[in-house]
Amino acid sequence: MKNKSLVSINDYSTEEIEEILRVAEIFEKNPNQRILENKVIASLFFEPSTRTRLSFESAINRLSGRIVGFSEVGSSSVSKGETLKDTIKTVANYSDLIIMRHPLEGSAKYASEVSDVPIINAGDGANQHPTQTLLDLYSIKKTQGTLENLNIFLVGDLKYGRTVHSLLMALAHYNPTFNFISHPKLRIPEEYKLFLDSNGIKYFEHETFTDIISQADIIYMTRVQKERFTDLMEYEKTKNTYVLKNKMLKNTKDNLKILHPLPRVNEIDTDVDSNEKAYYFEQAKNGVYTRQAIMALMLGLIPN
Ligand code: CP
């Protein structure tokens, strides 16, 4: 994993993914260490973020590293017309690794091809969000005790939701059953169904899930991604399709956990927050330990 960029979750083997999850457990027990003391990490966010940017910053601060970067394009020379290539080549001169979120699909791959230091994809358009996937896997393993043979419900914007795309590819290593629940206009793209078919993974598509909710081990809710729509009328038609409410969780499995990459708009009612099956805020916290593990392994550093 040393010096290896993380652009797509498929860049890492099952063994490498499990090594990250193992090291994340070490960081959860001891998150404050000085192992990044002489490292400078660049954080380039061309799109808004709360959790990804701040959990990376928290992870770096807790490991005594330093951060350079920007959280909006307007404060960088991109606003003067500088290309992504020139930006990355310049920032690579100032840092040991680069974390980048960008609205264009494929931008992280391109950055990794022109950079002299490893790139971590913090989300590229509707494509992938692999560090979110690693914290999702960590959260699933922590709450279920295993990643194997789980019944996973993916609900909401399965077309534009990049976290869903990365997560289903990673879970495909562990013989899941997927239930995809979406508005017809926001179905999981064909390419992901082909991927699941070629790997012999079972999946079912639905427009409602109240009648099958008792089968779920994990319900992964997602926000309808307004920023990816070219036609806002389409967004208006689809935005309120699914709202998970506490009363819907009555006849669900004891081990069920509700996950959401966040931010939420209204797809999980706040009355779910106090249910012990709600796990989305703990999930966001797991992002610190998982991102500590990703950076440490990428830089060839061993935690205590
Ligand atoms: N889950 C996630 O990517 O959240 P942010 O957009 O706040 O980083």
Boltz pocket constraint, residues with backbone or C-beta under 6 A from the ligand:
constraints:
  - pocket:
      binder: B
      contacts: [[A, 48], [A, 49], [A, 50], [A, 51], [A, 52], [A, 53], [A, 122], [A, 123], [A, 132], [A, 261], [A, 262], [A, 263]]
      max_distance: 6.0
